[in-house]
Amino acid sequence: MRKYIPYGKQKIGISEIWEVLKTLKSEWLTQGPLVRRFEKKVEKKVECRHAVAVNSATSALHISCLSLGLREKEWVWTVPISFVASANCAKYCNAKVDFVDIDINTGLIDTKKLEKKLIQAKKERKLPKIVIPVHLTGASCDMKEINRLSKVYDFKIIEDASHAIGGKYKETKIGSCEYSDITVFSFHPVKIITTGEGGVATTNNTEINKKLKLLRSHGISKDKGEFIGQCREEWYYEQQLLGYNYRMTDIAASLGIAQINKLDGFVMKRRRIKDKYIQELRGLKCKVIQDSDQNKSSVHLVTLMLDDKIKHYRDQIVKNLRDMNIGTQVHYYPIHLQPYYRNLGYKEGDFKEAENYAKRVLSLPVYPHLKKSQQRYIIKTLQGILRKIQEE
């Protein structure tokens, strides 16, 4: 039996180990100069004005909502096909959550359905304060159209780009915030680059940047020019709002500094792996979801969609692949069907495209150091499974 091939995996080399060792021998382990150095590298890479590093993308989503002034009982809209954090961030603020169905061909928010829902919400006076489009698998949503709608219906935009650092939309880099107020990235080990655990929020708005920095660190400022009180002693610091301990450590930042230098190479290798899957799986009753013309995905995931005739075999295919030591996963089971959200009143049939999508997809292994021999094994095994099903 072959060694287990995970669906995603970090790639750590000598440069990462060396950067972390230097930090461990330095005077700073928690939030020190390397956090800011990492933020500057992110700013340069994605071409934004400000980057605020935190301990997870979930934390970044939470403080992003708060920095945009989200209040109790206001609405946040996102999509059902995402990790639960895309919706939970609103619940942390005691806000209300609703969903917009997806385009089944991409897994991304359907902007026509978004506009239709906005028209109805305006009539009912239930317009969202924030819309969180999710760049599933690393491919950007149609941000230009979402931005247009935000001006008509007066909502803020947080791009959940947890999958998408290194990707492009039209001629802009994801994270540049050309069409949004804030973009959030994840640096979990299965993502494009990693800091162990970690995330970042990018923005071009100076006031949002200040708010994000306060919120990640207990609401505390040490900047005398920003003090509200009269004390100006060297030892003084000031809590100006209720914040959180969401800071990134210098240890994590040092890993990120080494990783982000390799980002372009990682993305290029992921794209090659995806192209190979597309080429070799043609002619079977499935398709690898591809980028639109306006997208250049970072390829966090390679998503295989089964045709209607064989979609009811999806769980069997996942089991067969895992039995052959090939890691696969379903991205994602719809958020609105999770027990927590069912308890809020959501039910099966509420978002039909998302539910159909979730029954038909599975993710194939993709990471920069996936060997050609491993990919050949994955493809050959999958071809055999699918052909056997088609013969039944």
Contacts in CASP RR format, 6 or more apart in sequence:
PFRMAT RR
TARGET T0000
AUTHOR 0000-0000-0000
METHOD contacts of the structure
MODEL  1
MRKYIPYGKQKIGISEIWEVLKTLKSEWLTQGPLVRRFEKKVEKKVECRH
AVAVNSATSALHISCLSLGLREKEWVWTVPISFVASANCAKYCNAKVDFV
DIDINTGLIDTKKLEKKLIQAKKERKLPKIVIPVHLTGASCDMKEINRLS
KVYDFKIIEDASHAIGGKYKETKIGSCEYSDITVFSFHPVKIITTGEGGV
ATTNNTEINKKLKLLRSHGISKDKGEFIGQCREEWYYEQQLLGYNYRMTD
IAASLGIAQINKLDGFVMKRRRIKDKYIQELRGLKCKVIQDSDQNKSSVH
LVTLMLDDKIKHYRDQIVKNLRDMNIGTQVHYYPIHLQPYYRNLGYKEGD
FKEAENYAKRVLSLPVYPHLKKSQQRYIIKTLQGILRKIQEE
1 325 0 8 1.000
2 324 0 8 1.000
2 325 0 8 1.000
2 377 0 8 1.000
3 325 0 8 1.000
4 325 0 8 1.000
4 327 0 8 1.000
5 325 0 8 1.000
5 326 0 8 1.000
5 327 0 8 1.000
5 365 0 8 1.000
5 370 0 8 1.000
5 374 0 8 1.000
5 377 0 8 1.000
5 378 0 8 1.000
6 190 0 8 1.000
6 327 0 8 1.000
6 365 0 8 1.000
6 367 0 8 1.000
7 190 0 8 1.000
7 301 0 8 1.000
7 327 0 8 1.000
7 328 0 8 1.000
7 329 0 8 1.000
7 363 0 8 1.000
7 364 0 8 1.000
7 365 0 8 1.000
7 366 0 8 1.000
8 190 0 8 1.000
8 365 0 8 1.000
8 366 0 8 1.000
8 367 0 8 1.000
9 189 0 8 1.000
9 190 0 8 1.000
9 367 0 8 1.000
9 369 0 8 1.000
10 189 0 8 1.000
10 190 0 8 1.000
10 194 0 8 1.000
10 196 0 8 1.000
10 367 0 8 1.000
11 262 0 8 1.000
11 266 0 8 1.000
11 367 0 8 1.000
11 368 0 8 1.000
11 369 0 8 1.000
12 194 0 8 1.000
12 255 0 8 1.000
13 258 0 8 1.000
15 258 0 8 1.000
15 261 0 8 1.000
15 262 0 8 1.000
16 255 0 8 1.000
16 256 0 8 1.000
16 258 0 8 1.000
16 259 0 8 1.000
18 258 0 8 1.000
19 254 0 8 1.000
19 255 0 8 1.000
19 256 0 8 1.000
19 257 0 8 1.000
19 258 0 8 1.000
20 251 0 8 1.000
20 254 0 8 1.000
20 255 0 8 1.000
22 254 0 8 1.000
23 29 0 8 1.000
23 34 0 8 1.000
23 250 0 8 1.000
23 251 0 8 1.000
23 253 0 8 1.000
23 254 0 8 1.000
24 251 0 8 1.000
26 250 0 8 1.000
28 34 0 8 1.000
28 250 0 8 1.000
29 249 0 8 1.000
29 250 0 8 1.000
29 251 0 8 1.000
30 247 0 8 1.000
30 249 0 8 1.000
30 250 0 8 1.000
31 217 0 8 1.000
31 247 0 8 1.000
31 248 0 8 1.000
31 249 0 8 1.000
31 250 0 8 1.000
32 250 0 8 1.000
32 253 0 8 1.000
33 250 0 8 1.000
34 250 0 8 1.000
34 253 0 8 1.000
34 254 0 8 1.000
34 257 0 8 1.000
35 53 0 8 1.000
35 247 0 8 1.000
35 248 0 8 1.000
35 249 0 8 1.000
35 250 0 8 1.000
35 253 0 8 1.000
37 253 0 8 1.000
37 257 0 8 1.000
38 53 0 8 1.000
38 195 0 8 1.000
38 248 0 8 1.000
38 253 0 8 1.000
38 254 0 8 1.000
38 256 0 8 1.000
38 257 0 8 1.000
38 260 0 8 1.000
39 51 0 8 1.000
39 52 0 8 1.000
39 53 0 8 1.000
39 200 0 8 1.000
40 51 0 8 1.000
41 257 0 8 1.000
41 260 0 8 1.000
41 261 0 8 1.000
42 48 0 8 1.000
42 51 0 8 1.000
42 53 0 8 1.000
42 185 0 8 1.000
42 200 0 8 1.000
42 202 0 8 1.000
42 260 0 8 1.000
43 49 0 8 1.000
43 50 0 8 1.000
43 51 0 8 1.000
43 202 0 8 1.000
45 165 0 8 1.000
45 166 0 8 1.000
45 173 0 8 1.000
45 260 0 8 1.000
45 263 0 8 1.000
46 165 0 8 1.000
46 166 0 8 1.000
46 173 0 8 1.000
46 174 0 8 1.000
46 175 0 8 1.000
46 176 0 8 1.000
46 183 0 8 1.000
46 202 0 8 1.000
47 172 0 8 1.000
47 173 0 8 1.000
47 175 0 8 1.000
47 176 0 8 1.000
48 175 0 8 1.000
48 176 0 8 1.000
48 177 0 8 1.000
48 183 0 8 1.000
48 202 0 8 1.000
48 203 0 8 1.000
48 204 0 8 1.000
49 203 0 8 1.000
49 204 0 8 1.000
49 205 0 8 1.000
49 206 0 8 1.000
49 209 0 8 1.000
50 202 0 8 1.000
50 203 0 8 1.000
50 204 0 8 1.000
50 205 0 8 1.000
50 206 0 8 1.000
50 208 0 8 1.000
50 209 0 8 1.000
50 212 0 8 1.000
51 200 0 8 1.000
51 201 0 8 1.000
51 202 0 8 1.000
52 60 0 8 1.000
52 200 0 8 1.000
52 201 0 8 1.000
52 202 0 8 1.000
52 203 0 8 1.000
52 209 0 8 1.000
52 212 0 8 1.000
52 213 0 8 1.000
52 216 0 8 1.000
53 198 0 8 1.000
53 199 0 8 1.000
53 200 0 8 1.000
53 248 0 8 1.000
53 253 0 8 1.000
54 60 0 8 1.000
54 63 0 8 1.000
54 198 0 8 1.000
54 199 0 8 1.000
54 200 0 8 1.000
54 201 0 8 1.000
54 216 0 8 1.000
54 246 0 8 1.000
54 247 0 8 1.000
54 248 0 8 1.000
55 197 0 8 1.000
55 198 0 8 1.000
55 199 0 8 1.000
55 246 0 8 1.000
55 247 0 8 1.000
55 248 0 8 1.000
55 249 0 8 1.000
55 252 0 8 1.000
56 186 0 8 1.000
56 188 0 8 1.000
56 197 0 8 1.000
56 198 0 8 1.000
56 199 0 8 1.000
56 246 0 8 1.000
57 85 0 8 1.000
57 160 0 8 1.000
57 162 0 8 1.000
57 184 0 8 1.000
57 185 0 8 1.000
57 186 0 8 1.000
57 187 0 8 1.000
57 188 0 8 1.000
57 198 0 8 1.000
57 199 0 8 1.000
58 85 0 8 1.000
58 88 0 8 1.000
58 89 0 8 1.000
59 198 0 8 1.000
59 199 0 8 1.000
59 216 0 8 1.000
59 244 0 8 1.000
59 246 0 8 1.000
60 184 0 8 1.000
60 185 0 8 1.000
60 199 0 8 1.000
60 200 0 8 1.000
60 201 0 8 1.000
60 246 0 8 1.000
61 85 0 8 1.000
61 86 0 8 1.000
61 88 0 8 1.000
61 89 0 8 1.000
61 132 0 8 1.000
61 158 0 8 1.000
61 160 0 8 1.000
61 184 0 8 1.000
62 89 0 8 1.000
62 92 0 8 1.000
62 93 0 8 1.000
62 244 0 8 1.000
62 246 0 8 1.000
63 201 0 8 1.000
63 211 0 8 1.000
63 212 0 8 1.000
63 215 0 8 1.000
63 216 0 8 1.000
63 243 0 8 1.000
63 244 0 8 1.000
63 246 0 8 1.000
64 89 0 8 1.000
64 158 0 8 1.000
64 182 0 8 1.000
64 184 0 8 1.000
64 201 0 8 1.000
64 212 0 8 1.000
65 76 0 8 1.000
65 89 0 8 1.000
65 90 0 8 1.000
65 92 0 8 1.000
65 93 0 8 1.000
65 95 0 8 1.000
65 130 0 8 1.000
65 158 0 8 1.000
66 93 0 8 1.000
66 211 0 8 1.000
66 215 0 8 1.000
67 182 0 8 1.000
67 208 0 8 1.000
67 211 0 8 1.000
67 212 0 8 1.000
67 215 0 8 1.000
68 129 0 8 1.000
68 130 0 8 1.000
68 156 0 8 1.000
68 158 0 8 1.000
68 181 0 8 1.000
68 182 0 8 1.000
68 208 0 8 1.000
69 129 0 8 1.000
70 76 0 8 1.000
70 90 0 8 1.000
70 93 0 8 1.000
70 95 0 8 1.000
70 129 0 8 1.000
70 130 0 8 1.000
71 93 0 8 1.000
71 95 0 8 1.000
71 129 0 8 1.000
72 93 0 8 1.000
72 94 0 8 1.000
72 95 0 8 1.000
73 94 0 8 1.000
73 95 0 8 1.000
73 96 0 8 1.000
74 95 0 8 1.000
74 96 0 8 1.000
74 128 0 8 1.000
74 129 0 8 1.000
74 130 0 8 1.000
75 95 0 8 1.000
75 96 0 8 1.000
75 97 0 8 1.000
75 98 0 8 1.000
75 121 0 8 1.000
75 126 0 8 1.000
75 127 0 8 1.000
75 128 0 8 1.000
75 129 0 8 1.000
75 130 0 8 1.000
76 87 0 8 1.000
76 89 0 8 1.000
76 90 0 8 1.000
76 95 0 8 1.000
76 96 0 8 1.000
76 97 0 8 1.000
76 98 0 8 1.000
76 128 0 8 1.000
76 129 0 8 1.000
76 130 0 8 1.000
76 131 0 8 1.000
76 132 0 8 1.000
77 97 0 8 1.000
77 98 0 8 1.000
77 99 0 8 1.000
77 100 0 8 1.000
77 114 0 8 1.000
77 117 0 8 1.000
77 128 0 8 1.000
77 130 0 8 1.000
77 131 0 8 1.000
77 132 0 8 1.000
78 86 0 8 1.000
78 87 0 8 1.000
78 90 0 8 1.000
78 97 0 8 1.000
78 99 0 8 1.000
78 100 0 8 1.000
78 131 0 8 1.000
78 132 0 8 1.000
78 133 0 8 1.000
78 134 0 8 1.000
78 160 0 8 1.000
78 335 0 8 1.000
79 86 0 8 1.000
79 99 0 8 1.000
79 100 0 8 1.000
79 101 0 8 1.000
79 102 0 8 1.000
79 107 0 8 1.000
79 108 0 8 1.000
79 109 0 8 1.000
79 133 0 8 1.000
79 134 0 8 1.000
79 136 0 8 1.000
79 354 0 8 1.000
80 99 0 8 1.000
80 101 0 8 1.000
80 102 0 8 1.000
80 334 0 8 1.000
80 335 0 8 1.000
80 336 0 8 1.000
80 337 0 8 1.000
80 351 0 8 1.000
80 354 0 8 1.000
80 355 0 8 1.000
81 102 0 8 1.000
81 107 0 8 1.000
81 134 0 8 1.000
81 136 0 8 1.000
81 331 0 8 1.000
81 332 0 8 1.000
81 334 0 8 1.000
81 335 0 8 1.000
81 354 0 8 1.000
81 357 0 8 1.000
81 358 0 8 1.000
82 134 0 8 1.000
82 136 0 8 1.000
82 160 0 8 1.000
82 332 0 8 1.000
82 335 0 8 1.000
83 162 0 8 1.000
83 332 0 8 1.000
84 335 0 8 1.000
84 338 0 8 1.000
84 340 0 8 1.000
85 162 0 8 1.000
86 132 0 8 1.000
86 134 0 8 1.000
86 160 0 8 1.000
86 335 0 8 1.000
87 97 0 8 1.000
87 99 0 8 1.000
87 335 0 8 1.000
87 341 0 8 1.000
89 132 0 8 1.000
90 96 0 8 1.000
90 97 0 8 1.000
90 130 0 8 1.000
91 97 0 8 1.000
95 129 0 8 1.000
97 341 0 8 1.000
97 344 0 8 1.000
98 128 0 8 1.000
99 335 0 8 1.000
99 336 0 8 1.000
99 346 0 8 1.000
99 350 0 8 1.000
99 351 0 8 1.000
99 354 0 8 1.000
100 109 0 8 1.000
100 110 0 8 1.000
100 113 0 8 1.000
100 114 0 8 1.000
100 117 0 8 1.000
100 131 0 8 1.000
101 110 0 8 1.000
101 113 0 8 1.000
101 351 0 8 1.000
101 352 0 8 1.000
101 353 0 8 1.000
101 354 0 8 1.000
102 108 0 8 1.000
102 109 0 8 1.000
102 110 0 8 1.000
102 351 0 8 1.000
102 353 0 8 1.000
102 354 0 8 1.000
102 357 0 8 1.000
103 109 0 8 1.000
103 110 0 8 1.000
103 353 0 8 1.000
104 353 0 8 1.000
104 356 0 8 1.000
104 357 0 8 1.000
105 289 0 8 1.000
106 136 0 8 1.000
106 139 0 8 1.000
106 289 0 8 1.000
106 292 0 8 1.000
107 136 0 8 1.000
107 289 0 8 1.000
107 357 0 8 1.000
108 133 0 8 1.000
108 134 0 8 1.000
108 135 0 8 1.000
108 136 0 8 1.000
108 139 0 8 1.000
108 141 0 8 1.000
108 142 0 8 1.000
109 133 0 8 1.000
109 134 0 8 1.000
109 141 0 8 1.000
109 142 0 8 1.000
109 146 0 8 1.000
110 353 0 8 1.000
111 141 0 8 1.000
111 142 0 8 1.000
111 145 0 8 1.000
111 146 0 8 1.000
111 149 0 8 1.000
114 131 0 8 1.000
114 146 0 8 1.000
114 149 0 8 1.000
115 149 0 8 1.000
118 127 0 8 1.000
118 128 0 8 1.000
118 149 0 8 1.000
118 152 0 8 1.000
118 153 0 8 1.000
121 127 0 8 1.000
121 128 0 8 1.000
121 153 0 8 1.000
122 153 0 8 1.000
127 153 0 8 1.000
127 154 0 8 1.000
127 155 0 8 1.000
128 153 0 8 1.000
128 155 0 8 1.000
129 155 0 8 1.000
129 156 0 8 1.000
130 155 0 8 1.000
130 156 0 8 1.000
130 157 0 8 1.000
130 158 0 8 1.000
131 146 0 8 1.000
131 150 0 8 1.000
131 155 0 8 1.000
131 156 0 8 1.000
131 157 0 8 1.000
131 158 0 8 1.000
132 157 0 8 1.000
132 158 0 8 1.000
132 159 0 8 1.000
132 160 0 8 1.000
133 141 0 8 1.000
133 143 0 8 1.000
133 146 0 8 1.000
133 157 0 8 1.000
133 159 0 8 1.000
133 160 0 8 1.000
134 141 0 8 1.000
134 160 0 8 1.000
134 162 0 8 1.000
135 141 0 8 1.000
135 159 0 8 1.000
135 160 0 8 1.000
135 161 0 8 1.000
135 162 0 8 1.000
135 163 0 8 1.000
135 164 0 8 1.000
135 174 0 8 1.000
136 163 0 8 1.000
136 301 0 8 1.000
136 303 0 8 1.000
136 331 0 8 1.000
137 163 0 8 1.000
137 289 0 8 1.000
137 297 0 8 1.000
137 299 0 8 1.000
137 300 0 8 1.000
137 301 0 8 1.000
137 302 0 8 1.000
137 303 0 8 1.000
137 331 0 8 1.000
138 161 0 8 1.000
138 163 0 8 1.000
138 164 0 8 1.000
138 167 0 8 1.000
138 174 0 8 1.000
138 297 0 8 1.000
138 298 0 8 1.000
138 299 0 8 1.000
138 300 0 8 1.000
138 301 0 8 1.000
139 164 0 8 1.000
139 291 0 8 1.000
139 292 0 8 1.000
139 295 0 8 1.000
139 297 0 8 1.000
140 159 0 8 1.000
140 161 0 8 1.000
140 164 0 8 1.000
140 167 0 8 1.000
140 168 0 8 1.000
140 169 0 8 1.000
140 174 0 8 1.000
140 294 0 8 1.000
140 295 0 8 1.000
140 297 0 8 1.000
141 159 0 8 1.000
142 294 0 8 1.000
143 157 0 8 1.000
143 159 0 8 1.000
143 169 0 8 1.000
143 178 0 8 1.000
143 179 0 8 1.000
143 180 0 8 1.000
144 170 0 8 1.000
144 179 0 8 1.000
146 157 0 8 1.000
146 179 0 8 1.000
146 180 0 8 1.000
147 157 0 8 1.000
147 179 0 8 1.000
147 180 0 8 1.000
149 155 0 8 1.000
150 156 0 8 1.000
150 157 0 8 1.000
156 181 0 8 1.000
157 179 0 8 1.000
157 180 0 8 1.000
157 181 0 8 1.000
157 182 0 8 1.000
158 180 0 8 1.000
158 181 0 8 1.000
158 182 0 8 1.000
158 183 0 8 1.000
158 184 0 8 1.000
159 174 0 8 1.000
159 175 0 8 1.000
159 177 0 8 1.000
159 180 0 8 1.000
159 182 0 8 1.000
159 183 0 8 1.000
159 184 0 8 1.000
160 184 0 8 1.000
161 174 0 8 1.000
161 175 0 8 1.000
161 183 0 8 1.000
161 184 0 8 1.000
161 185 0 8 1.000
162 184 0 8 1.000
162 185 0 8 1.000
162 186 0 8 1.000
162 188 0 8 1.000
162 191 0 8 1.000
163 186 0 8 1.000
163 191 0 8 1.000
163 192 0 8 1.000
163 298 0 8 1.000
163 300 0 8 1.000
163 301 0 8 1.000
164 174 0 8 1.000
164 175 0 8 1.000
164 185 0 8 1.000
164 192 0 8 1.000
164 297 0 8 1.000
164 298 0 8 1.000
164 300 0 8 1.000
165 174 0 8 1.000
165 175 0 8 1.000
165 185 0 8 1.000
165 191 0 8 1.000
165 192 0 8 1.000
165 193 0 8 1.000
165 263 0 8 1.000
165 298 0 8 1.000
166 173 0 8 1.000
166 174 0 8 1.000
166 192 0 8 1.000
166 263 0 8 1.000
166 264 0 8 1.000
166 267 0 8 1.000
166 298 0 8 1.000
167 173 0 8 1.000
167 174 0 8 1.000
167 267 0 8 1.000
167 296 0 8 1.000
167 297 0 8 1.000
167 298 0 8 1.000
168 174 0 8 1.000
168 295 0 8 1.000
168 296 0 8 1.000
169 179 0 8 1.000
169 294 0 8 1.000
169 295 0 8 1.000
169 296 0 8 1.000
170 294 0 8 1.000
172 178 0 8 1.000
172 179 0 8 1.000
174 183 0 8 1.000
174 298 0 8 1.000
175 183 0 8 1.000
175 185 0 8 1.000
175 202 0 8 1.000
176 183 0 8 1.000
176 202 0 8 1.000
176 204 0 8 1.000
177 183 0 8 1.000
177 202 0 8 1.000
177 203 0 8 1.000
177 204 0 8 1.000
181 203 0 8 1.000
181 205 0 8 1.000
181 208 0 8 1.000
182 201 0 8 1.000
182 202 0 8 1.000
182 203 0 8 1.000
182 208 0 8 1.000
182 212 0 8 1.000
183 201 0 8 1.000
183 202 0 8 1.000
183 203 0 8 1.000
184 199 0 8 1.000
184 200 0 8 1.000
184 201 0 8 1.000
184 202 0 8 1.000
185 191 0 8 1.000
185 199 0 8 1.000
185 200 0 8 1.000
185 202 0 8 1.000
186 198 0 8 1.000
186 199 0 8 1.000
187 193 0 8 1.000
187 194 0 8 1.000
187 195 0 8 1.000
187 196 0 8 1.000
187 197 0 8 1.000
187 198 0 8 1.000
187 199 0 8 1.000
187 200 0 8 1.000
187 252 0 8 1.000
187 256 0 8 1.000
187 259 0 8 1.000
188 194 0 8 1.000
188 196 0 8 1.000
188 197 0 8 1.000
188 198 0 8 1.000
189 196 0 8 1.000
190 300 0 8 1.000
190 367 0 8 1.000
191 300 0 8 1.000
192 263 0 8 1.000
192 266 0 8 1.000
192 267 0 8 1.000
192 270 0 8 1.000
192 298 0 8 1.000
192 300 0 8 1.000
193 256 0 8 1.000
193 259 0 8 1.000
193 260 0 8 1.000
193 262 0 8 1.000
193 263 0 8 1.000
193 266 0 8 1.000
194 255 0 8 1.000
194 256 0 8 1.000
194 259 0 8 1.000
195 248 0 8 1.000
195 252 0 8 1.000
195 253 0 8 1.000
195 255 0 8 1.000
195 256 0 8 1.000
195 259 0 8 1.000
196 252 0 8 1.000
196 255 0 8 1.000
197 252 0 8 1.000
198 248 0 8 1.000
198 252 0 8 1.000
199 248 0 8 1.000
201 212 0 8 1.000
203 209 0 8 1.000
203 212 0 8 1.000
210 226 0 8 1.000
214 220 0 8 1.000
214 221 0 8 1.000
214 240 0 8 1.000
214 241 0 8 1.000
214 243 0 8 1.000
215 241 0 8 1.000
215 243 0 8 1.000
215 244 0 8 1.000
215 246 0 8 1.000
216 243 0 8 1.000
216 244 0 8 1.000
216 246 0 8 1.000
216 247 0 8 1.000
217 243 0 8 1.000
217 244 0 8 1.000
217 245 0 8 1.000
217 246 0 8 1.000
217 247 0 8 1.000
218 239 0 8 1.000
218 243 0 8 1.000
218 244 0 8 1.000
218 245 0 8 1.000
219 239 0 8 1.000
219 240 0 8 1.000
219 241 0 8 1.000
219 242 0 8 1.000
219 243 0 8 1.000
220 237 0 8 1.000
220 238 0 8 1.000
220 239 0 8 1.000
220 240 0 8 1.000
220 243 0 8 1.000
221 227 0 8 1.000
221 237 0 8 1.000
221 238 0 8 1.000
221 240 0 8 1.000
222 237 0 8 1.000
222 238 0 8 1.000
224 232 0 8 1.000
226 238 0 8 1.000
226 240 0 8 1.000
227 236 0 8 1.000
227 238 0 8 1.000
228 238 0 8 1.000
228 240 0 8 1.000
229 238 0 8 1.000
231 238 0 8 1.000
265 368 0 8 1.000
266 368 0 8 1.000
267 298 0 8 1.000
267 299 0 8 1.000
269 368 0 8 1.000
269 369 0 8 1.000
270 298 0 8 1.000
270 299 0 8 1.000
270 300 0 8 1.000
270 366 0 8 1.000
270 367 0 8 1.000
270 368 0 8 1.000
271 297 0 8 1.000
271 299 0 8 1.000
273 299 0 8 1.000
273 302 0 8 1.000
273 366 0 8 1.000
273 370 0 8 1.000
273 375 0 8 1.000
274 288 0 8 1.000
274 297 0 8 1.000
274 299 0 8 1.000
274 302 0 8 1.000
274 366 0 8 1.000
276 375 0 8 1.000
276 379 0 8 1.000
277 288 0 8 1.000
277 302 0 8 1.000
277 304 0 8 1.000
277 364 0 8 1.000
277 375 0 8 1.000
277 379 0 8 1.000
278 288 0 8 1.000
278 290 0 8 1.000
280 379 0 8 1.000
280 383 0 8 1.000
281 287 0 8 1.000
281 288 0 8 1.000
281 304 0 8 1.000
281 379 0 8 1.000
281 382 0 8 1.000
281 383 0 8 1.000
284 383 0 8 1.000
284 386 0 8 1.000
284 387 0 8 1.000
284 390 0 8 1.000
285 306 0 8 1.000
285 307 0 8 1.000
285 309 0 8 1.000
285 310 0 8 1.000
285 386 0 8 1.000
285 389 0 8 1.000
285 390 0 8 1.000
286 304 0 8 1.000
286 305 0 8 1.000
286 306 0 8 1.000
286 307 0 8 1.000
286 310 0 8 1.000
286 386 0 8 1.000
287 304 0 8 1.000
287 305 0 8 1.000
287 307 0 8 1.000
288 302 0 8 1.000
288 303 0 8 1.000
288 304 0 8 1.000
288 305 0 8 1.000
288 364 0 8 1.000
289 303 0 8 1.000
289 304 0 8 1.000
289 305 0 8 1.000
289 361 0 8 1.000
291 297 0 8 1.000
299 366 0 8 1.000
300 366 0 8 1.000
301 331 0 8 1.000
301 363 0 8 1.000
301 366 0 8 1.000
302 363 0 8 1.000
302 364 0 8 1.000
302 365 0 8 1.000
302 366 0 8 1.000
303 331 0 8 1.000
303 361 0 8 1.000
303 362 0 8 1.000
303 363 0 8 1.000
303 364 0 8 1.000
304 361 0 8 1.000
304 362 0 8 1.000
304 363 0 8 1.000
304 364 0 8 1.000
304 382 0 8 1.000
305 357 0 8 1.000
305 360 0 8 1.000
305 361 0 8 1.000
306 313 0 8 1.000
306 314 0 8 1.000
306 317 0 8 1.000
306 360 0 8 1.000
306 361 0 8 1.000
306 362 0 8 1.000
308 360 0 8 1.000
310 386 0 8 1.000
310 389 0 8 1.000
310 390 0 8 1.000
311 359 0 8 1.000
311 360 0 8 1.000
312 359 0 8 1.000
313 389 0 8 1.000
314 330 0 8 1.000
314 359 0 8 1.000
314 360 0 8 1.000
314 361 0 8 1.000
314 362 0 8 1.000
316 389 0 8 1.000
317 362 0 8 1.000
317 382 0 8 1.000
317 385 0 8 1.000
317 386 0 8 1.000
317 389 0 8 1.000
318 328 0 8 1.000
318 329 0 8 1.000
318 330 0 8 1.000
318 362 0 8 1.000
320 385 0 8 1.000
321 327 0 8 1.000
321 328 0 8 1.000
321 362 0 8 1.000
321 378 0 8 1.000
321 381 0 8 1.000
321 382 0 8 1.000
321 385 0 8 1.000
322 328 0 8 1.000
324 381 0 8 1.000
326 365 0 8 1.000
326 377 0 8 1.000
326 378 0 8 1.000
326 381 0 8 1.000
326 382 0 8 1.000
327 365 0 8 1.000
328 362 0 8 1.000
328 363 0 8 1.000
328 364 0 8 1.000
328 365 0 8 1.000
329 362 0 8 1.000
329 363 0 8 1.000
330 358 0 8 1.000
330 361 0 8 1.000
330 362 0 8 1.000
330 363 0 8 1.000
331 361 0 8 1.000
331 363 0 8 1.000
332 358 0 8 1.000
333 358 0 8 1.000
334 351 0 8 1.000
334 354 0 8 1.000
334 355 0 8 1.000
334 358 0 8 1.000
335 341 0 8 1.000
336 342 0 8 1.000
336 346 0 8 1.000
336 347 0 8 1.000
336 350 0 8 1.000
336 351 0 8 1.000
336 354 0 8 1.000
337 346 0 8 1.000
337 348 0 8 1.000
337 355 0 8 1.000
348 355 0 8 1.000
349 355 0 8 1.000
364 378 0 8 1.000
364 382 0 8 1.000
365 374 0 8 1.000
365 375 0 8 1.000
365 378 0 8 1.000
END
